[in-house]
Amino acid sequence: MRLCSPHPSSIFEVWATKILAAIDNQGRVLSDLAQNNKDGLRQQPSPHPSQFSVIEEDDLEAMSRKDIPWTPITGSDMILSWSVFPTEKPVDTFPAAAYVEKPHILALENSNPSPSRLFELRDIYMTKIQPKNPIIDADQLETYISDALENGFDWSASSCLVLLVFALAAIWGNYPDDERRLIEPHEQSDPYSDRYITMAVPEHRLRESLTYFTMAQKRMSAAHLDASLLGVVCFCFFGMWHQYNIEPIQGWKMFRTASMLWESYNLKHAHGKTQRSKQEESLEQRLYWTCLKSECEIRHELVDLPSCTLQESSFPFSLPTFPMIDSFDQGRVEIISQESPSFKASAEASYYFYLAEISLRRLLNRTRTVATLLSPNITAHTASRLADTLQNLEEQLQQWLECLPPALRFNLPPDTFPSPDESELVKLVRERYVEVREILCRAYLYMCLHGGSRLTSSQIESFGARASAGLRLSVYRIQTEVPFFRHPGSWGACRVRFNHALCLIAAQRGTERNLESAACVVVPALWRECVSMVQDRLQAWSHEGAGISEMCILLDWLVKSIH
């Protein structure tokens, strides 16, 4: 049975083309503006002449993939370097201990689970994990699972993949559950310790997951040596598992390995002399973007990590295609009813989400490129040119919003809160939209806090209004997030809420200092309450390591310094 007519793959291709064209049409305006900037700047000295070339010399596609090493407004450490904050900090946001893999000392489960449990884990993966990152197709997964049930787990890359699917499914929670737990003194090694809130993975979930994960680790060499895309998928899954366990460095290592394996595979097939199915070509495209975004997500916060090399690839696809829709009818195990309309509607939403996410990340990369023009000594002339560019990026964001399919539309922030029955995919799209919109506004906040007496009165007024809009978005994000549901992006979410709190504190400190350029910045009345909410949330996560407890210390220190 087919989904509809015309062929489903064409629906996604048409929609992807529409959304990409809308954004790229605006992007060409951005490129034209950069050229105009170049012509105008020939007559006037710029404090950052080389930075304008970042926009001028890169074509639109390169800008959309570019992994900018750092900008003054992205990443916790970069925000903490703003002039309104003290130079000396009590702690680092990411201590040396966070580079070491966590020890896992739990006794492992029996490695002979029943087939019914394996099918249950497969269902969990397909319904809770796959929709957000569709990098393994249903029919292929069914084949690998069936082979494992029939012949046992051998030492192949396919067995490694199946074990990782089970490991991820076993550890996963139920969205949007609050997963906080109270640890009593008798549950601790020190009976005199105080009780505390933890976000640690429940022991039974972690133990079962570790059983499969440890088995998968023993097959890591098979995945590494695999010449197909299976190895790439395996290392993406290794990275996801480490991210779920709040191990960003270990996750980054796995994603970087996946990127390296993808590059090797791509070079093998780059000249078009090998025969491949459309399904395999589609998987190559999806894995390119998954590797790129996964590696960069971590590196944008930990700016000393090397840039992702995939940005230099000559890979020709702006967005992935989805020709594998018919594969839903080919699965050999019928635990999930692949004929059901709800299953196929879920798959459609997943693909729309993936395309919308990637297209917005492309816009986010352009925003980061533009943000490199910011500096503590920014002049009115540079600020004016930058504001024009930011306005064009805002228009691109609006184009993206208008092109969203009905399945992914959301109540528009910050004036309208999300609906109570908002799905997880819609939530993720909405939060990514808020992220881009707030970062665009954050650039204005930076100029207001660093412009001094160099900005004109009209710039102070207009920049202040946009900076204030960004602060309202920070409040909105803090008020509407789901902070205690654990997922692979939880560490990044801790950094995001920390950054929002830093922006609110920075604006308040600028107000207290009576900065001339920040005269029109309106700090939300709820700023202190929102910062307190972030402190409480980070405290709940603090026992997970990876610099989260250090963020708590830094926020406490900054809040105490405000009158």
C-alpha positions in Angstrom: 0.0 0.0 0.0 1.4 3.4 -0.9 1.0 6.5 1.2 -0.6 8.7 -1.4 -0.3 9.8 -5.0 2.0 11.4 -6.2 4.9 9.3 -4.9 5.7 10.2 -1.3 9.4 10.9 -2.0 8.3 13.7 -4.4 6.3 15.3 -1.7 9.3 15.7 0.5 11.5 16.8 -2.4 9.0 19.4 -3.4 8.6 20.7 0.1 12.3 20.7 0.7 12.9 22.6 -2.5 10.3 25.1 -1.5 11.7 25.8 2.0 15.3 25.8 0.7 14.5 28.2 -2.2 12.7 30.6 0.1 15.7 30.8 2.5 18.3 30.8 -0.2 16.5 33.6 -2.1 16.9 35.7 1.0 20.5 34.4 1.3 21.3 35.8 -2.1 20.2 39.2 -0.8 22.6 38.7 2.0 25.5 37.9 -0.4 24.5 41.0 -2.5 24.5 43.1 0.7 28.0 41.8 1.6 29.2 42.9 -1.8 27.7 46.3 -1.3 29.4 46.4 2.1 32.6 45.6 0.4 32.2 48.5 -2.1 31.3 50.9 0.6 34.1 49.9 2.9 36.7 50.6 0.3 36.3 54.2 1.2 36.3 53.8 4.9 38.8 51.9 7.2 37.4 49.0 9.1 38.8 47.6 12.3 38.1 44.1 11.0 38.7 44.1 7.3 39.4 40.4 7.2 36.2 39.6 8.9 34.1 41.0 6.1 35.8 38.7 3.7 34.2 35.8 5.7 30.9 36.8 4.1 32.2 38.1 0.8 34.4 35.2 -0.3 32.2 32.3 0.7 29.4 31.3 -1.5 25.9 30.7 -0.1 26.3 26.9 0.3 29.6 27.2 2.0 28.2 29.7 4.5 25.4 27.3 5.2 27.8 24.5 6.1 30.6 26.6 7.6 31.7 25.6 11.1 32.7 28.9 12.5 35.4 28.4 15.2 33.9 31.0 17.6 31.9 34.2 17.8 31.5 36.7 20.6 27.9 35.8 21.2 27.8 32.0 20.9 29.1 29.7 23.7 29.1 30.2 27.4 32.8 31.1 27.7 32.4 33.7 25.0 29.4 35.4 26.7 31.4 35.3 30.0 34.1 37.3 28.3 31.8 40.3 27.7 33.0 43.5 29.2 30.2 43.7 31.7 31.5 40.6 33.5 34.5 40.4 35.7 37.7 39.2 34.0 38.6 36.7 36.7 36.1 33.8 37.2 36.0 31.5 40.2 35.8 28.3 38.0 35.9 27.2 34.4 32.7 26.2 32.7 34.3 22.9 31.6 36.9 21.4 34.0 39.6 19.0 33.0 37.8 16.1 34.7 35.0 16.4 32.2 37.3 15.1 29.5 37.4 11.7 31.1 34.8 9.0 30.4 32.6 8.2 33.4 33.2 4.8 35.1 30.3 2.4 35.0 30.4 -0.1 37.9 27.0 -1.7 37.7 26.7 -5.4 37.4 25.5 -6.2 34.0 22.2 -8.0 33.1 22.0 -11.5 31.6 23.0 -11.1 28.0 20.3 -13.5 26.9 17.2 -11.4 26.7 13.9 -12.8 25.5 12.9 -12.2 21.9 9.8 -10.3 23.2 12.0 -7.9 25.1 14.1 -7.3 22.0 11.0 -6.6 19.9 9.9 -4.2 22.7 13.2 -2.4 22.5 13.0 -2.2 18.8 9.5 -0.6 19.1 10.9 1.9 21.6 13.7 2.9 19.2 11.4 3.3 16.2 8.8 5.4 18.0 10.9 7.5 20.4 14.3 7.8 18.9 14.2 7.3 15.1 11.7 10.1 14.4 14.2 12.7 15.6 17.1 11.4 13.7 16.0 9.0 10.9 19.4 7.5 10.0 18.4 3.8 9.8 15.6 2.6 7.6 12.8 0.4 9.0 13.3 -2.5 6.5 17.1 -2.6 7.1 16.7 -2.6 10.8 14.2 -5.5 10.6 16.6 -7.5 8.5 19.5 -7.0 11.0 17.3 -7.8 14.0 15.9 -11.0 12.3 19.4 -12.1 11.5 20.5 -11.6 15.1 17.5 -13.5 16.4 18.2 -16.4 14.0 22.0 -16.6 14.2 22.9 -14.7 17.4 25.1 -11.7 17.7 28.2 -12.2 15.6 31.2 -9.9 15.3 29.8 -7.8 12.4 29.0 -4.1 12.0 25.3 -5.1 11.7 25.3 -6.8 15.1 27.1 -3.8 16.6 24.3 -1.6 15.2 21.5 -3.7 16.5 23.1 -3.8 20.0 23.4 0.0 20.0 19.7 0.3 19.0 18.8 -1.9 22.0 21.2 0.1 24.3 19.6 3.4 23.3 16.1 2.0 23.7 16.8 0.5 27.1 18.1 3.7 28.6 15.4 6.0 27.0 12.7 7.7 29.1 9.1 8.7 28.3 8.7 12.3 27.0 7.8 14.6 28.7 8.3 12.9 32.1 10.0 14.7 34.9 12.9 12.4 35.7 14.1 13.9 38.9 14.5 11.6 41.9 15.2 12.2 45.5 18.3 10.4 46.9 17.9 9.7 50.7 21.0 9.4 53.0 20.5 5.6 53.4 20.9 5.2 49.6 24.4 6.9 49.7 27.8 5.5 50.7 28.0 8.1 53.4 24.9 7.7 55.6 25.5 11.2 57.1 25.1 12.9 53.8 22.2 15.2 53.1 19.5 14.0 50.7 19.5 15.6 47.3 17.8 15.7 43.9 19.4 13.8 41.1 18.9 13.4 37.3 20.9 10.2 37.2 19.6 7.5 34.9 17.5 5.0 36.9 19.7 2.0 37.8 17.6 -0.6 36.1 17.6 1.3 32.8 21.3 2.0 32.9 22.2 -1.6 33.8 20.2 -3.1 30.9 21.5 -0.5 28.5 25.1 -1.1 29.5 24.6 -4.8 28.8 24.0 -4.1 25.1 26.4 -1.1 25.0 29.3 -3.2 26.4 28.7 -5.9 23.8 28.6 -3.2 21.1 31.9 -1.8 22.2 33.5 -5.2 21.7 32.4 -4.9 18.1 33.6 -1.4 17.6 36.5 -2.5 15.4 34.1 -4.2 13.0 32.1 -0.9 12.7 35.4 1.0 12.2 36.6 -1.3 9.5 33.2 -1.5 7.7 33.3 -0.1 4.2 29.6 0.6 3.9 27.5 3.2 5.8 26.8 0.8 8.7 30.0 1.9 10.5 29.0 5.6 10.2 25.6 4.8 11.7 27.2 2.8 14.5 29.5 5.6 15.6 26.6 8.1 15.5 24.8 5.8 17.9 27.9 5.5 20.1 27.9 9.3 20.2 24.2 9.5 21.0 24.7 7.1 23.9 27.5 9.1 25.4 25.5 12.3 24.9 22.6 10.8 26.7 25.0 10.0 29.6 26.2 13.6 29.7 29.7 12.8 28.3 30.1 15.5 25.6 33.8 14.8 24.9 33.2 11.1 24.5 30.2 11.8 22.3 32.3 14.3 20.2 35.0 11.6 19.7 32.4 9.2 18.3 30.8 11.8 16.0 34.1 12.8 14.7 35.0 9.2 14.0 31.6 8.9 12.2 32.5 12.0 10.1 35.8 10.4 9.2 34.2 7.2 8.1 31.6 9.1 6.1 34.4 11.0 4.2 36.1 7.7 3.4 32.8 6.2 2.1 32.0 9.4 0.1 35.4 9.4 -1.6 34.9 5.8 -2.7 31.7 6.7 -4.5 32.3 10.3 -5.4 33.1 9.6 -9.1 29.8 7.8 -9.7 31.4 4.6 -11.0 29.9 2.4 -8.3 26.3 1.1 -8.4 24.1 2.0 -5.4 20.5 2.1 -4.6 18.5 5.3 -4.1 18.0 4.2 -0.5 21.8 4.1 0.1 22.3 7.4 -1.6 19.6 8.9 0.6 21.3 7.4 3.7 24.6 9.0 2.7 22.9 12.4 2.5 21.2 12.0 5.9 24.4 10.8 7.6 26.3 13.8 6.2 24.0 16.2 7.9 23.7 14.2 11.1 27.5 14.0 11.5 28.0 17.7 10.7 25.3 18.9 13.1 26.2 16.5 15.9 29.9 17.3 15.9 29.2 21.1 15.6 26.6 21.2 18.4 29.3 20.1 20.9 32.1 22.2 19.4 30.1 25.4 19.4 30.1 25.3 23.2 33.6 23.9 23.6 35.3 26.3 21.2 38.8 24.9 21.6 37.8 21.6 19.8 38.8 21.5 16.2 36.3 22.5 13.5 34.3 19.8 11.7 36.1 18.8 8.5 32.8 17.9 6.7 32.3 21.6 6.0 35.1 21.3 3.4 33.4 18.4 1.6 32.3 18.9 -2.0 29.2 16.9 -1.2 26.6 18.4 -3.6 23.3 18.0 -1.7 21.9 21.0 0.2 19.2 18.8 1.8 18.7 15.0 2.0 16.1 13.2 0.0 13.8 10.5 1.2 13.2 7.9 -1.5 12.8 5.0 1.0 9.1 5.6 2.0 8.0 2.3 0.4 10.4 0.4 2.6 7.9 0.7 5.4 5.9 -2.1 3.7 8.9 -4.4 3.4 9.7 -5.1 7.1 9.7 -8.8 8.1 8.7 -8.3 11.7 5.2 -7.0 12.2 5.3 -5.8 15.8 4.8 -2.3 14.6 1.9 -2.0 12.2 3.7 -0.4 9.3 0.5 -0.4 7.3 -1.3 1.8 9.8 -2.0 5.5 8.9 -0.7 6.6 12.3 2.7 5.0 11.7 3.1 6.5 8.2 1.9 9.9 9.4 4.5 9.7 12.1 7.2 8.9 9.5 6.1 11.9 7.4 6.3 14.2 10.4 9.8 12.8 11.1 11.1 13.6 7.6 9.5 17.0 7.6 11.1 17.6 11.0 14.5 16.5 9.8 14.4 18.7 6.7 13.1 21.7 8.7 15.8 21.2 11.3 18.6 21.0 8.8 17.4 24.0 6.8 17.2 26.1 10.0 20.7 24.9 11.1 22.0 26.1 7.7 20.5 29.5 8.6 22.1 29.3 12.1 25.5 28.7 10.5 25.0 31.9 8.3 24.1 33.8 11.5 27.3 32.6 13.2 29.3 33.7 10.2 27.9 37.2 10.4 28.4 37.3 14.2 32.2 37.2 13.6 31.9 40.9 12.6 31.2 41.8 16.2 34.0 43.2 18.4 34.3 45.1 21.7 35.3 48.2 19.8 32.6 48.1 17.2 32.1 51.4 15.4 28.8 53.0 14.3 29.6 52.3 10.7 30.3 48.6 11.2 27.3 48.3 13.4 25.1 49.8 10.7 26.3 47.4 8.1 26.0 44.5 10.5 22.4 45.5 11.4 21.5 45.5 7.7 22.8 42.0 7.4 21.1 40.8 10.6 17.8 42.2 9.2 18.2 40.1 6.1 18.8 37.0 8.2 15.6 37.8 10.1 13.8 37.8 6.8 15.3 34.4 6.0 14.0 33.1 9.3 10.5 34.5 8.5 10.7 32.7 5.2 11.5 29.5 6.9 8.6 30.0 9.3 6.1 30.6 6.5 7.2 27.4 4.7 6.7 25.1 7.7 4.1 22.3 6.9 1.0 22.2 9.1 2.4 19.2 11.0 5.2 21.3 12.4 3.5 24.7 13.0 3.6 26.1 16.5 2.2 29.0 18.6 4.5 32.0 17.8 6.9 33.0 20.6 7.1 34.9 22.8 3.6 36.3 23.0 1.9 32.9 22.8 2.9 29.9 24.9 3.0 26.4 23.4 -0.2 24.4 23.4 -0.6 21.7 26.2 -0.7 18.9 23.7 2.3 20.1 21.6 4.3 17.1 20.3 8.0 16.5 20.9 8.9 17.2 17.3 6.9 20.5 17.2 8.6 21.5 20.5 12.0 20.8 19.0 11.3 22.9 15.9 9.8 25.7 18.0 12.9 25.8 20.3 15.3 25.8 17.4 13.3 28.7 15.9 13.6 30.6 19.2 17.3 29.8 19.3 18.0 31.4 16.0 15.8 34.4 16.6 17.3 35.0 20.1 20.9 34.8 18.7 20.0 37.4 16.1 18.8 39.6 18.9 21.8 38.7 21.0 24.0 40.4 18.5 22.2 43.7 19.2 22.6 43.2 23.0 26.3 42.7 22.4 26.5 46.0 20.5 24.5 47.8 23.1 26.8 46.6 25.9 30.0 47.4 24.0 29.1 50.3 21.8 30.0 53.0 24.4 29.7 56.5 23.0 30.4 55.3 19.4 26.8 54.4 18.5 24.4 57.0 17.2 21.3 57.9 19.1 19.1 56.2 16.5 21.2 53.1 16.7 21.0 53.1 20.5 17.2 53.2 20.2 16.7 50.6 17.5 19.4 48.2 18.8 18.0 48.5 22.3 14.5 47.5 21.1 15.9 44.4 19.4 18.1 43.5 22.3 15.0 43.8 24.6 13.1 41.4 22.3 16.0 38.9 22.7 15.8 39.2 26.4 12.0 38.5 26.3 12.9 35.4 24.2 15.3 34.3 26.9 12.6 34.6 29.5 10.2 32.7 27.2 12.7 29.8 26.6 13.3 29.4 30.3 9.6 29.5 31.1 8.6 27.0 28.4 11.4 24.4 28.3 11.0 20.8 29.5 14.1 20.8 31.8 13.9 17.5 33.5 13.3 15.1 30.6 16.6 13.4 29.8 17.7 13.1 26.1 21.0 13.3 24.2 20.8 17.1 24.0 20.4 17.5 27.8 24.0 18.8 28.3 23.6 21.3 25.5 20.2 22.3 27.0 22.0 23.0 30.3 24.5 25.3 28.5 21.6 27.0 26.6 19.7 27.8 29.8 22.9 29.0 31.3 23.6 31.3 28.3 20.1 32.8 28.6 20.7 33.5 32.3 24.0 35.1 31.4 22.3 37.4 28.9 19.7 38.5 31.4 22.4 39.2 34.0 24.6 41.0 31.5 21.7 43.3 30.5 21.0 44.0 34.2 24.7 44.8 34.9 24.7 47.1 31.9 21.7 48.9 33.3 23.4 49.3 36.7 26.5 50.7 35.0 24.3 53.3 33.1 26.0 52.4 29.9 25.2 55.0 27.3 24.8 52.5 24.4 22.5 50.3 26.6 20.1 53.1 27.6 17.2 51.7 25.6 17.6 48.1 26.7 14.7 47.0 28.8 15.5 44.2 31.2 12.4 42.0 31.8 10.9 42.3 35.3 11.1 38.6 35.7 14.8 38.4 35.0 15.8 37.5 38.5 13.1 34.9 38.9 14.2 33.3 35.6 17.8 33.2 36.6 16.7 31.5 39.9 14.8 28.9 37.8 18.0 28.2 35.8 20.0 27.9 39.1 17.5 25.3 40.4 17.5 23.3 37.2 21.3 23.3 36.9 21.5 22.2 40.5 19.3 19.2 39.7 21.7 18.2 36.9 24.9 19.1 38.7 25.7 15.6 39.8 26.0 14.5 36.2 29.3 16.4 35.8 30.5 17.9 32.4 30.8 21.3 34.0 27.2 21.7 35.1 28.1 22.1 38.8 30.6 24.8 37.7 27.8 26.7 35.9 25.9 26.6 39.2 28.9 28.2 41.0 29.2 30.9 38.3 25.6 31.9 38.4 25.6 32.0 42.2 28.7 34.2 42.0 27.2 36.6 39.4 23.8 36.9 41.1 25.5 37.9 44.4 27.4 40.7 42.6 24.2 42.4 41.5 22.7 45.1 43.7 
